[in-house]
């Protein structure tokens, strides 16, 4: 067994041990889904950061910027960092004060149980597809280190993620996020420092970058709405995710929720600069690379000794695991808490906890099946984006801060957004289908609200 594979297996074993250790703290559904609403700033900041900093943050960002320059980083790290910061500034405290358990609780309380169930149907596939993408990425990393075969490696990756998420729920998720966040920071900084040292320092690094690659909004010929969409999807489309909201709700106070999201976003931005730098320097370090997403690990192999490369590989595994466990738990929380348990409200805590754990297992098996059957990580990520609804963001924001509109407005916004997204992306091949569906959702919400008021006023 080579050193790299042995190190990965040892690291995975440590994650399982942490999951088993913290599982003793889980005695209720609230412990399992929200870590007892007791997170302090230390754990919360790293959990916000590590949950969002996935494989695509290292591999995808560096590859996109290698291929398209700085405009390739609109989503990651800049868009997702702003998403976390916006969650802290605008949403974290008001949502924490509502004492919600899941995202869908907001839609039940604000609109109706029917809207709650429709949102679950829209958002759960996104979480499972996202988990499948991370599981496949972990499997490919493990296969590259060991040669055991992609299918076996993907199966092992799924089993690990299911095991420690089932055991400890959000407590295990947050505890491992803390460890994984530290490893991510170490790994990314080690690679970035080695690259800067190799090119002669920060000044020489910037002089080596083609100025044409430093345009953040893309080429002028790209339609303006398409460039706006590249920023809107990660910022607005991700802010209404269960994975993100769970961290805010799990904090011990509204102030901790607000500050931790903002600091987590700041840490994300700082760490995300390193993949950006490697992507910008990539053409001068490794020109004409056939697969741009290989630029980060290829550069790491070139500039790092074996011990440092092990740290980098641990960082990559950390980034993957910290995202997949959150996605599995999010899918389970929405299905079990908002669908299954809503039908049996009187169940004792032990039964509720068992059902929540079973939900993680089911979500993990589905993610494994999708990961095995997909042709690529990109295919899974693209599918996850397709299920995301601008309508969910619209009724999330309006439902949090506005009293206008009820269940008819929410239904109109959700259904209009899905219809316009499908037409725009499939039938008409728009370059801005998400923005189009957001405009449709807002218009439909407003029209339905006016119609409801008039109908109510017309009654005797």
C-alpha positions as CSV (number, residue, x, y, z in Angstrom):
1,X,0.0,0.0,0.0
2,X,1.5,3.4,-1.0
3,X,1.9,6.3,1.4
4,X,-0.8,8.4,-0.3
5,X,-3.4,5.7,-0.1
6,X,-2.6,4.8,3.4
7,X,-2.8,8.5,4.4
8,X,-6.3,8.8,2.8
9,X,-7.6,5.7,4.5
10,X,-6.2,6.9,7.9
11,X,-7.9,10.3,7.3
12,X,-11.2,8.6,6.5
13,X,-10.9,6.4,9.6
14,X,-10.4,9.5,11.7
15,X,-13.6,11.0,10.2
16,X,-15.6,7.9,11.1
17,X,-14.2,8.0,14.7
18,X,-15.3,11.6,15.1
19,X,-18.8,10.7,13.8
20,X,-19.0,7.8,16.3
21,X,-17.7,9.9,19.2
22,X,-20.2,12.8,18.7
23,X,-23.1,10.4,18.1
24,X,-23.4,10.0,21.8
25,X,-24.6,13.7,22.0
26,X,-27.5,12.9,19.7
27,X,-30.7,12.1,21.6
28,X,-33.4,14.0,19.7
29,X,-34.4,15.0,16.2
30,X,-33.3,18.6,17.0
31,X,-29.8,17.3,18.1
32,X,-29.6,15.3,14.8
33,X,-30.7,18.0,12.4
34,X,-29.6,21.2,14.2
35,X,-26.8,20.1,16.7
36,X,-29.1,21.1,19.5
37,X,-29.1,24.7,18.4
38,X,-25.9,25.2,20.4
39,X,-23.1,26.0,17.9
40,X,-20.6,28.7,19.0
41,X,-18.7,30.9,16.6
42,X,-15.6,28.6,16.2
43,X,-17.5,25.6,15.0
44,X,-20.1,27.6,13.1
45,X,-17.5,29.6,11.0
46,X,-15.7,26.5,9.9
47,X,-18.9,24.7,9.1
48,X,-20.2,27.6,6.9
49,X,-16.9,27.6,5.1
50,X,-16.2,23.9,4.8
51,X,-19.8,23.0,3.7
52,X,-19.6,25.3,0.7
53,X,-15.9,24.7,-0.2
54,X,-16.3,21.5,-2.2
55,X,-14.3,19.7,-4.9
56,X,-15.5,22.2,-7.5
57,X,-14.0,25.0,-5.4
58,X,-10.5,23.6,-6.0
59,X,-10.8,21.6,-9.3
60,X,-13.6,23.4,-11.0
61,X,-12.6,27.0,-10.2
62,X,-9.0,26.5,-11.2
63,X,-10.0,24.7,-14.4
64,X,-12.6,27.3,-15.4
65,X,-10.2,30.2,-14.8
66,X,-7.4,28.3,-16.7
67,X,-9.8,28.1,-19.6
68,X,-11.6,31.5,-19.5
69,X,-9.6,33.8,-17.3
70,X,-10.9,35.6,-14.2
71,X,-14.5,35.6,-15.6
72,X,-14.5,31.8,-15.0
73,X,-14.5,32.5,-11.3
74,X,-17.7,34.5,-11.1
75,X,-19.5,31.6,-9.4
76,X,-16.6,30.3,-7.3
77,X,-15.1,31.7,-5.2
78,X,-16.6,35.2,-5.6
79,X,-20.3,34.3,-6.0
80,X,-20.5,31.7,-3.3
81,X,-18.5,33.9,-0.9
82,X,-21.0,36.7,-1.4
83,X,-23.8,34.2,-0.9
84,X,-22.5,33.4,2.6
85,X,-21.9,37.0,3.5
86,X,-25.4,38.0,2.3
87,X,-26.9,35.2,4.4
88,X,-25.2,36.7,7.4
89,X,-26.0,40.3,6.8
90,X,-29.6,39.9,5.6
91,X,-31.2,36.5,6.4
92,X,-29.4,34.7,9.3
93,X,-30.8,36.6,12.3
94,X,-34.5,36.9,11.1
95,X,-34.6,33.2,10.2
96,X,-32.9,32.1,13.5
97,X,-35.6,34.0,15.4
98,X,-38.4,32.0,13.7
99,X,-37.1,28.8,15.4
100,X,-37.4,26.8,12.2
101,X,-36.0,23.3,11.8
102,X,-35.8,23.2,8.0
103,X,-36.1,25.5,5.1
104,X,-39.5,24.0,4.2
105,X,-40.9,24.9,7.7
106,X,-40.7,28.6,6.6
107,X,-43.0,27.8,3.6
108,X,-45.5,25.9,5.7
109,X,-45.7,28.6,8.3
110,X,-45.8,31.5,5.8
111,X,-47.9,29.9,3.0
112,X,-49.3,26.4,3.4
113,X,-48.5,22.7,3.9
114,X,-49.0,22.3,0.1
115,X,-46.3,24.9,-0.7
116,X,-44.1,23.2,1.9
117,X,-44.4,19.8,0.1
118,X,-43.9,21.4,-3.4
119,X,-40.6,23.1,-2.2
120,X,-39.4,19.7,-0.8
121,X,-40.1,18.1,-4.2
122,X,-38.1,20.8,-6.0
123,X,-35.1,21.0,-3.6
124,X,-34.5,17.4,-2.6
125,X,-33.3,16.3,-6.0
126,X,-30.8,19.1,-6.0
127,X,-29.2,17.9,-2.7
128,X,-29.0,14.3,-3.9
129,X,-27.5,15.2,-7.2
130,X,-25.0,17.4,-5.5
131,X,-24.1,14.6,-3.1
132,X,-23.7,12.3,-6.1
133,X,-21.3,14.7,-7.7
134,X,-19.1,14.8,-4.6
135,X,-19.2,11.0,-4.1
136,X,-18.1,10.5,-7.7
137,X,-15.3,13.1,-7.2
138,X,-14.1,11.3,-4.0
139,X,-14.2,8.0,-5.8
140,X,-12.0,9.3,-8.6
141,X,-9.5,10.8,-6.1
142,X,-9.3,7.4,-4.3
143,X,-9.0,5.5,-7.6
144,X,-6.2,7.8,-8.8
145,X,-4.4,7.2,-5.5
146,X,-4.8,3.4,-5.4
147,X,-6.0,2.0,-8.8
148,X,-8.8,0.0,-7.1
149,X,-11.3,0.9,-9.9
150,X,-13.7,3.8,-10.0
151,X,-16.9,1.8,-9.1
152,X,-15.3,0.3,-6.0
153,X,-13.9,3.6,-5.0
154,X,-17.2,5.4,-5.5
155,X,-18.9,2.7,-3.4
156,X,-16.4,3.1,-0.6
157,X,-16.8,6.9,-0.7
158,X,-20.6,6.6,-0.5
159,X,-20.3,4.1,2.4
160,X,-18.0,6.5,4.4
161,X,-20.3,9.5,3.9
162,X,-23.4,7.6,4.8
163,X,-21.8,6.0,7.9
164,X,-20.7,9.0,9.7
165,X,-23.6,11.2,8.7
166,X,-26.0,8.6,9.9
167,X,-24.2,8.3,13.2
168,X,-24.0,11.9,14.3
169,X,-26.2,14.0,12.0
170,X,-25.3,17.7,12.1
171,X,-23.2,17.2,15.2
172,X,-20.9,14.9,13.2
173,X,-21.2,17.1,10.2
174,X,-20.1,20.2,12.2
175,X,-17.3,18.4,14.1
176,X,-15.8,17.0,11.0
177,X,-16.3,20.3,9.2
178,X,-14.0,21.9,11.8
179,X,-11.3,19.3,11.2
180,X,-11.8,19.3,7.4
181,X,-11.8,23.1,7.4
182,X,-8.4,23.2,9.0
183,X,-7.0,20.6,6.6
184,X,-8.5,22.5,3.6
185,X,-6.8,25.7,4.8
186,X,-3.4,24.0,5.3
187,X,-3.6,22.1,2.0
188,X,-4.6,25.1,-0.2
189,X,-2.1,27.4,1.5
190,X,0.7,24.9,1.1
191,X,0.1,24.6,-2.7
192,X,-0.4,28.3,-3.1
193,X,2.8,29.1,-1.2
194,X,4.8,26.5,-3.2
195,X,3.6,28.0,-6.5
196,X,4.4,31.5,-5.5
197,X,7.8,30.5,-4.4
198,X,8.4,28.6,-7.7
199,X,7.6,31.6,-9.8
200,X,9.6,34.1,-7.8
201,X,7.1,35.7,-5.5
202,X,3.8,37.6,-5.7
203,X,5.2,40.4,-8.0
204,X,6.6,37.9,-10.5
205,X,3.4,35.9,-10.3
206,X,1.2,38.9,-11.3
207,X,3.6,39.9,-14.1
208,X,3.4,36.4,-15.5
209,X,-0.5,36.7,-15.9
210,X,-1.8,37.8,-19.3
211,X,-3.7,41.1,-18.5
212,X,-6.5,40.0,-20.9
213,X,-7.3,37.2,-18.5
214,X,-8.1,39.6,-15.6
215,X,-11.6,40.7,-16.8
216,X,-14.0,39.6,-14.1
217,X,-17.3,40.0,-16.1
218,X,-16.2,38.2,-19.3
219,X,-15.8,39.3,-22.8
220,X,-17.8,42.2,-24.1
221,X,-19.5,40.1,-26.7
222,X,-21.2,38.0,-24.0
223,X,-24.7,39.3,-23.4
224,X,-25.1,41.4,-20.3
225,X,-27.9,39.3,-18.9
226,X,-25.8,36.2,-19.3
227,X,-23.0,37.9,-17.3
228,X,-25.4,38.9,-14.6
229,X,-26.8,35.4,-14.5
230,X,-23.3,34.0,-13.9
231,X,-23.3,36.0,-10.6
232,X,-27.0,35.7,-9.7
233,X,-27.1,31.9,-9.7
234,X,-24.5,31.3,-7.0
235,X,-25.5,34.3,-4.9
236,X,-29.3,34.1,-5.0
237,X,-29.8,30.5,-6.1
238,X,-27.8,29.1,-3.2
239,X,-28.9,31.3,-0.4
240,X,-32.2,29.4,0.0
241,X,-30.4,26.0,0.3
242,X,-31.2,23.8,3.3
243,X,-27.5,23.1,3.8
244,X,-26.8,26.7,4.4
245,X,-29.9,27.5,6.4
246,X,-29.2,24.6,8.8
247,X,-25.9,26.2,9.9
248,X,-27.6,29.4,10.8
249,X,-30.5,27.7,12.6
250,X,-28.0,25.5,14.6
251,X,-26.2,28.5,16.1
252,X,-26.8,29.4,19.7
253,X,-27.9,32.9,19.1
254,X,-29.0,35.2,16.2
255,X,-25.7,37.2,16.7
256,X,-23.6,34.1,16.3
257,X,-25.5,33.0,13.2
258,X,-25.0,36.4,11.6
259,X,-21.3,36.8,12.4
260,X,-20.4,33.2,11.6
261,X,-21.9,33.3,8.2
262,X,-20.1,36.6,7.4
263,X,-16.8,35.3,8.7
264,X,-17.3,32.0,6.9
265,X,-17.8,33.8,3.7
266,X,-14.7,35.9,4.3
267,X,-12.6,32.7,4.9
268,X,-14.1,31.2,1.8
269,X,-13.1,34.2,-0.3
270,X,-9.5,34.2,1.1
271,X,-9.0,30.5,0.5
272,X,-10.7,30.6,-2.9
273,X,-8.1,33.1,-4.1
274,X,-5.5,30.3,-4.2
275,X,-7.3,28.2,-6.9
276,X,-7.9,31.5,-8.8
277,X,-4.2,32.2,-8.7
278,X,-3.3,28.8,-9.9
279,X,-5.9,29.0,-12.7
280,X,-4.5,32.4,-13.8
281,X,-0.9,31.1,-13.8
282,X,-1.9,27.8,-15.3
283,X,-1.2,28.5,-18.9
284,X,2.4,29.5,-18.1
285,X,2.9,26.6,-15.7
286,X,1.4,23.8,-17.8
287,X,0.4,25.1,-21.2
288,X,-2.1,23.4,-23.5
289,X,-3.6,21.1,-20.8
290,X,-6.2,18.9,-22.3
291,X,-8.5,18.8,-19.3
292,X,-8.4,22.2,-17.5
293,X,-9.9,20.7,-14.3
294,X,-6.6,18.8,-13.8
295,X,-4.6,22.0,-13.4
296,X,-4.8,22.2,-9.6
297,X,-3.7,18.5,-8.8
298,X,-1.2,18.6,-11.7
299,X,0.5,21.7,-10.3
300,X,0.4,20.3,-6.8
301,X,2.2,17.1,-8.0
302,X,4.9,19.3,-9.7
303,X,5.6,21.7,-6.8
304,X,5.1,19.6,-3.6
305,X,7.2,16.9,-2.0
306,X,5.3,13.7,-1.1
307,X,4.5,14.7,2.5
308,X,3.0,18.1,1.3
309,X,1.1,16.4,-1.5
310,X,-0.5,14.1,1.2
311,X,-1.7,17.3,3.0
312,X,-3.1,18.6,-0.3
313,X,-4.9,15.3,-1.0
314,X,-6.3,15.4,2.5
315,X,-7.5,18.9,1.7
316,X,-9.2,17.7,-1.4
317,X,-10.9,14.7,0.4
318,X,-11.9,17.2,3.1
319,X,-13.5,19.5,0.7
320,X,-15.5,16.6,-0.8
321,X,-16.6,15.0,2.4
322,X,-17.7,18.3,4.0
323,X,-20.0,18.9,1.1
324,X,-21.5,15.4,0.6
325,X,-22.4,14.9,4.3
326,X,-24.3,18.2,4.3
327,X,-26.2,17.3,1.1
328,X,-27.2,13.9,2.4
329,X,-28.4,15.4,5.7
330,X,-30.3,18.2,3.9
331,X,-32.2,15.8,1.7
332,X,-33.0,13.6,4.7
333,X,-34.2,16.5,6.8
334,X,-36.6,17.8,4.2
335,X,-38.1,14.4,3.4
336,X,-38.3,13.0,6.9
337,X,-39.2,16.2,8.9
338,X,-41.5,17.8,6.3
339,X,-43.1,14.8,4.6
340,X,-42.8,11.7,6.7
341,X,-43.0,13.0,10.3
342,X,-45.6,15.6,9.4
343,X,-48.0,12.7,8.9
344,X,-47.1,11.2,12.3
345,X,-46.7,14.3,14.6
346,X,-47.0,12.3,17.9
347,X,-44.1,10.0,17.4
348,X,-41.6,9.8,20.3
349,X,-38.1,11.3,19.9
350,X,-36.4,7.9,19.5
351,X,-38.6,7.0,16.6
352,X,-38.2,10.5,15.0
353,X,-34.4,10.1,15.3
354,X,-34.5,6.6,13.7
355,X,-36.5,7.9,10.8
356,X,-34.1,10.8,10.2
357,X,-31.1,8.4,10.2
358,X,-32.9,6.1,7.7
359,X,-33.5,9.1,5.5
360,X,-29.8,9.7,5.3
361,X,-29.2,6.1,4.3
362,X,-31.8,6.3,1.5
363,X,-30.4,9.6,0.2
364,X,-26.9,8.1,0.3
365,X,-28.0,5.0,-1.7
366,X,-29.7,7.2,-4.3
367,X,-26.6,9.4,-4.5
368,X,-24.4,6.3,-5.0
369,X,-26.6,5.0,-7.8
370,X,-26.5,8.4,-9.6
371,X,-22.7,8.6,-9.1
372,X,-22.2,5.2,-10.6
373,X,-24.5,5.8,-13.6
374,X,-23.3,9.3,-14.5
375,X,-20.6,9.9,-17.1
376,X,-19.0,12.8,-15.3
377,X,-19.0,15.0,-12.3
378,X,-20.0,17.9,-14.5
379,X,-23.1,16.0,-15.7
380,X,-24.2,15.6,-12.1
381,X,-23.5,19.3,-11.1
382,X,-25.4,20.4,-14.3
383,X,-28.3,18.3,-13.3
384,X,-28.3,19.7,-9.7
385,X,-28.4,23.2,-11.2
386,X,-31.3,22.3,-13.4
387,X,-33.5,21.3,-10.5
388,X,-32.7,24.5,-8.5
389,X,-35.6,26.9,-8.7
390,X,-35.5,30.7,-8.9
391,X,-39.1,30.5,-7.6
392,X,-37.8,29.0,-4.3
393,X,-35.5,32.0,-3.8
394,X,-38.3,34.4,-4.7
395,X,-40.8,33.1,-2.2
396,X,-38.0,32.6,0.4
397,X,-37.0,36.3,0.3
398,X,-40.6,37.6,0.0
399,X,-41.8,35.2,2.7
400,X,-39.1,36.3,5.1
401,X,-39.6,40.0,4.8
402,X,-43.0,40.7,3.3
403,X,-46.6,39.9,4.4
404,X,-47.9,40.4,0.9
405,X,-49.1,37.3,-0.9
406,X,-50.2,33.9,0.3
407,X,-50.3,30.3,-0.9
408,X,-51.7,31.2,-4.4
409,X,-48.8,33.6,-4.9
410,X,-46.3,31.0,-3.8
411,X,-47.7,28.3,-6.1
412,X,-47.8,30.8,-9.0
413,X,-44.2,31.8,-8.4
414,X,-42.9,28.2,-8.2
415,X,-44.8,26.9,-11.2
416,X,-44.0,29.9,-13.4
417,X,-40.3,29.7,-12.5
418,X,-40.1,26.0,-13.4
419,X,-42.0,26.5,-16.7
420,X,-40.0,29.5,-17.8
421,X,-36.7,27.9,-16.9
422,X,-37.6,24.8,-18.9
423,X,-38.7,26.8,-21.9
424,X,-35.7,29.2,-21.8
425,X,-33.0,26.6,-21.3
426,X,-34.4,23.8,-23.5
427,X,-36.8,25.2,-26.1
428,X,-35.3,28.7,-26.7
429,X,-31.6,28.1,-25.6
430,X,-31.4,31.4,-23.6
431,X,-28.1,32.3,-22.1
432,X,-30.0,33.6,-19.0
433,X,-32.7,31.1,-18.1
434,X,-32.4,31.5,-14.3
435,X,-32.9,35.3,-14.5
436,X,-35.8,34.8,-16.8
437,X,-37.4,32.3,-14.4
438,X,-36.8,34.7,-11.5
439,X,-38.5,37.6,-13.4
440,X,-41.4,35.2,-14.1
441,X,-41.6,34.1,-10.5
442,X,-41.7,37.7,-9.1
443,X,-44.3,38.8,-11.7
444,X,-46.5,35.7,-11.0
445,X,-46.3,36.3,-7.3
446,X,-47.3,39.9,-7.6
447,X,-50.2,39.1,-10.0
448,X,-51.5,36.3,-7.7
449,X,-51.3,38.6,-4.7
450,X,-53.3,41.3,-6.4
451,X,-55.9,38.7,-7.6
452,X,-56.2,37.3,-4.1
453,X,-56.8,40.8,-2.6
454,X,-59.4,41.6,-5.2
455,X,-61.1,38.3,-4.8
456,X,-61.1,38.7,-1.0
457,X,-62.5,42.3,-1.3
458,X,-65.3,41.2,-3.7
459,X,-66.7,38.7,-1.1
460,X,-69.9,39.9,0.7
